[in-house]
């Protein structure tokens, strides 16, 4: 089996400080919006997005 490498620039690490909190806040809002839009059509997926939002909220609370 050959080694697989990610492409350069395919992922970005979140730096500490103000930039990290802004990125996490944006992702938190995005997951909440996705969850609210899916409650009627796909409850399992909405629950997944809510759990991701909760994880990000926990990280944000620990960052502050």
N, C-alpha and C positions, 0 to 999 in steps of 0.2 A: 504494500500500500504506500502510495506516495504522500509526502507532506503537502498540506494545503495551506496556503497563506492568504490572508485577506488583502484586498486591494488597498493601495495607499489612498487614504482619504475616505475610505468606506465607512469608518467609524471615527467618532470624535470622543475624546475623553472630556469629562466635565471637570473644569478647573474649580478650585475652591474660591469662595468669596461671593461677591455680588453676581458675577456671571452665572455661577452654579445655581443660585437661588432663583434667578430670572428664568433660566431654562427649565428648572423643575416646576416652577409655578405655571409656566406655559404648558408643560406636559400634563400637569395636574388638571388644569382647566380643559385641555383637549380630551382627556380620558372621561371627565365628567360629562362633557357635551356628547361624546359618543355613546356613553351609557344611557343618557336621558333620551336619545333618539332611538334606541333599540329596545326599550322596555316592552313595547307592545308587540314587536315582531320577533325578537330573539332574546328571551329572558336570560338564557345561559351566557350569551356573549355580553349582555349588559352587566351581568353579575361579575364577569371577568374584568371588564373595564372599571367597574367600581372598586374591585379589589386592588387593581393596579393604582388607581387614584389614591386609595387609602395607604398603600405602601409609600407612594411619593409624598403624601401628606405627613407621614411619620418621619420620613427623611428630612423634610422641610422643618418640622418641629424640632428635630435634633440639631439641625444646622443653625437655628436661631438661638 
